[in-house]
Amino acid sequence: MSLEDWFNKRWYPEERQESTLPLLAPLESLYGFVSGNRRNASLNNPPAALPVPVIVVGNITVGGAGKTPLVAELARWLRERGRNPGIVSRGYGGRARQYPYQVTAQSHPLESGDEPLMLHLVTGLPVMVSPNRAEAARALVDYHQCDVILSDDGLQHYSLWRSFEICVVDGHRGLGNGRLLPRGPLREPTERLRTVDLVVVNGEPEGRVKQQCGDFLEFQMTLEPASWHQFNLDQTSTLKLTSGPEPGPCHGVAAIGNPGRFFRELRQLGFRVTEQAFADHHQFTQQELQFDGETPVIMTMKDAVKCRDFWQSHWWALEVRARLPDVFYQRIHHHLQQFSDNE
């Protein structure tokens, strides 16, 4: 069992179990003190505002909650309404020679990070990467005339000014054991949910999640399979297909924050999944994905962009899309209208 697996089993215990890791209480207190001071400092001395709305989509737990599919869907929705959105990201897992780094179809995930590259390929929008998200946002405004900025993650990146905050909560894992790092998965206390503009729950909230978040869970999001992809010979674009592999045996490959969610989706589509879970943002080698013969290998789009240099014909990438109620988009529209009126 990896260290990540060890922590996840204790951070996200079964309802009949309690695992609060009391020996880590001093570190939890230290983390809470430092993170609280950072937030208070940003409130007392906020960063300079940008001339366009900045919508941050993040969470208060480590690991995947569904932020990136929501960013992609918001980007599509904005573009369909005549907006010119751009996306900023930390670019976790990548290291560019200089920042801000503009993602292109030719970018390598070791430079851009996997999620920024995936977002650029599925949306076609400008994506700018930098450890300093504020710098990346300004570059999108200056060089691409973006009129809305979407931040993929960054709820705790307080040097980035924001006009609107969306927090995503996993409907299955919720807030885990409710403890701050490293004793639990929380980046910030549960009370942080009171200060964001919208809380979105990814999937049907289970009992523990309802108890933890209660009335905060305003909107439910579902992730639905949208299309199958395979990489073209140029390796910089995907072939979007109307159908994928026939349901049956497959190897499900996932190096995401919550691989179990992806494997459940494949089983709901009728596949008999041999689970191949890797650490979040894992950089694959070709040898790691050599399984038994021609059995289909199905992976997330985020993982597929890291495998395009050695893509094989029996490999498939499944794109999922976020679905949200109309009232969610009404709230976004209202915010954008208010921002324009106050300019």
N, C-alpha and C positions, 0 to 999 in steps of 0.2 A: 504494500500500500504506500503510495506517495504521501509526502507531507501535506500536499493540497487535499488529497482524499481524507487524510486523518482529520484535518481541521473541518472539512465540510461535514463529516459525519457528526461532529460535535457542535458545529455552528447551526446545522439544520437537523436537529434530532427528530426522531419519530415522536408523535404526540404522547406516547406512553412513557417516553424517556425524558430525563432532564440531564443535561451535561453543561454545566456553567463554568467549568475550568477555573475553579477558585484561585489556583496558584497564579493565574494571569491577572488577577484583580489589580495589583499595583500598576501593571503596564496599561491596563484599561483606563485607570484613573489618569495616568500621565497623558495618554492619547486624548482623552476627553478634554483635559485642561488645555493642551496645545491646539486642538481643533476648535475649541470654543473661543480661544483668544484670537485665532485667525479670523473667524467669522465676525467677532465683535470689532476687530480692527477694520474689516471691510465695511461694516455698517457705519463706523465713526468717520472713516475716510474713504468714501466710495470712489471707484475708478471713474475716469472721465466717460461721459455718455457718448455713444456713437450716433450718427445722424439717421440711422435706420433701426428698425426693431431687431432685437436679438432674442431668439427663443432658445433656451437651454433645455435639452431633454436629458435627464440624468436619473440617478437613483441614490438612495442612502445606504445601499448594501454593496459589498464587493461581488463581483461575478455578474453573469448575464441576467437581465430582467426583461429584455426586449426593446432596449432603447434604439438600437440601430435600425430595425425595421420600421419603427415609428418615425424616425428622422426621414427615412426614404419615402414613406407615405406622405408625410407633411410636405416634403419637397415636391412631390408629384402634384399634390393638391394646390400648392401655391403657384406652380408653373401653369397649371390648367386655368388659373384665374388671372393670368397675365402678369404675374409677378416674376422677378428675376432673382430667385433665391441662390444663396451659396452656403456651403457647409464647411465648418471648421472642426478640427479634431486634434487631439494630442498626438495621434499616430503611434499608439502603443505598439511596441514590437519592431518599429522601424527606426532607422538612424540615417537621416539625410546629411549631406555635406554642409548644407546651410539651410537656415530657416528665415522666413516662412517658405515652405516647400509646396509647390503646386503639383497636385497629382494629375498624371496623364495616363492614357491607356497603356503607355509603354513603361510606366513606373514599375519598379520591383518592390514587392512587399517588404523587403528588408530595408528599403529606403522610406517608403510611405507608411508602412503598417498595413495590416490586412483589411481592417474595416474601412479606412479611407479609400483604398483602391476599389473595394467592392462597391462602396457607395457611388464612386465616380462611374463605374461600369454600368450599374443598374439604373442610375438616374441621368447620366450624361451631363450633370451639372458641375460647375467649378467646385473643387474641394481643395482647401488649403490646410496644411498641417504645420503645427508649431507647438513646442512645449508652452509657449506663451500664446494662448488662444486669442488674446486681445490683439496681438500683432497680426495673427492670421486673419482675424475679422477685418481689421483695417485694410489689409491687402486686398481682400475680396471687394470691399467698397471702392478702393482706389483704382484697381486694375480691371475689375469686371463689372463695375457699377451695380453691384448687387443691392437690391432694395429690401431684402430680408436676410438675416443671418440665422442659420440653424447650427447649434452646437451639439455634436454627438458626444454625450457625456459632458462633464464639466460643472456639475451642480456645485461642487466644492472648489472650483477654480475661481476664486473670488476676485482675481485681478481682471477677469472678463466682466465688463458691465453687461447687465441683462435687463430686458424690459419685461420678460415673461419666463416663468419657470414651470416645467412639467416634470413630475417625479413618477417613474414607472416602478410598480411593485409586482413581483412575481406572484401569481395567484396560488401557486403550489407551495413555494418555499417561504413566501412572505418575508418577514424580518428575522427569520431564524430564531435563535434563542433570545433575541432582544438585547444583546450585549454589544458594546463597542469593541472595535479592534484592540488587541488581538484575541480578546476573550470571546468575541462573537463577530458577526459579519458587518456590523453597522459602521459606516463611515461617520455618521452623525446621529444624534439621539432621535428617537421617534418623534419628539416634539417638532422637529424640522418640517414635518409634513404640514404643520399648521401655517407655515410661512410661504409655501409654494402656491402657485396660481391654480394648478390642476394636479390631481393625483389620478393616475391611470393604472388599473390592475390588469395584468396580462393573464387572461384566462379566467375561468370561473374561480372566485376566491373560496378557498377551503376554510374549514372551521377555525383553525388557529389564526389564519390571516384575517378573518372577520373580527376576531377578538382583538388582534393587535392594532388594526387600522380603523375599524369601525366606520364612522361616518366620513372618514377621509376619502374612501374609495368611491369617487364620483362617477367614473367612466370605466367601462369594461372594454378591453381590447382583445381581439382574437387574431391569431396568426394563422393564415390559411395558405395552403400550397397554391402557388400562382402559376408557375411555369417551370419546365425542365430546360436545362442548359448543358451544352457541351462546348468546349473551346474550339474555335476555328483554327485552321492551320497557321494563321498569322500569330496566334497565341495572345493577341491583344484585344480580341473581341469574342463574344460568345454567340453560338447559334441557338436561338430561342426556339424550342420545339413545342409542338402542340400535344405531344404525348411522350411518356418516358418509358422506362423498362416495365415489362410485365410484372405484376405483383407476384411475389414468390421469395425465394431465398435471396438475401443481399447482405453485403457488409455495409453497415452504417458507420460513417467516419465523422467524428465531430471533435473539434478542438475549440470549444466555446465554453462560456461560463457555466452553462447548465446543459450538458450533453443529453441528459435524460429526456428533456423536452423534445429534442429532435428525434430521438429514437421512438418516443411515443407517437409523434406525428407520422413516422414511417409505418408503424404498426397499424395506425388508423387507416392508412392507405392500402393495407392488405399485405404488407411485406413481412416476411419472417427474418428478423434482423439479428445478425451477429454483431454485437456492439464492439466498436473500436473507438474507445474514448481516449483523448489525449488532453494534456494540460491546455488551458486557454491560451490562444495565440501561438501554439506550437508550430514550428517551422518543419514541414515534412521533408523527408527524403523519399526518393522513388522506391527504395528497398522496403521502407516501412509499409507501403501500400501494395506490396506484392502478396496477394492472398491465393486462394485456390482457383486457378484457371480463369474462366470467363464469367464467374459469378459477378453480377453487377455490384459496383462500388458506388454508393450514394453518399454525397457529402453536402454540407451547407455551402452557400455561395461564398461566405467568408473564408472557408477552407479551400474552396476550389481555386481562388486566385493565387494561392500559394503553391498550387500543383500544376499550373498551366505549362511550365517549361517541360514537363514530362507527362503530359496528359495522354490517356489511353482511351481507346474507342469504347470500352465497356464501363467507363466511369461516367457518372452523372452528377450534376449539381441541381439541387432543388431550391428554387427561389420562393420565399414566403412573403406574403404581403399582410400588412396590418389592416384590420377592419375596425372602425370605430363608429359610434352613433353620430347622427347628424348634429346633435346638440354640442358635441365636442368641437366640431368645425365652426359652429356658430360662435362659440367662445373665442376661438382663434380669430375669426373674422371681426368680432367686436373689438378685440385688442388692437388689431391692425388699424381699424377705423379710428379708435381713440388715439392711437399714436399719431395718425395723420392729422387729426383735428387739433392736436396739441403742438404741432410743429410751428 
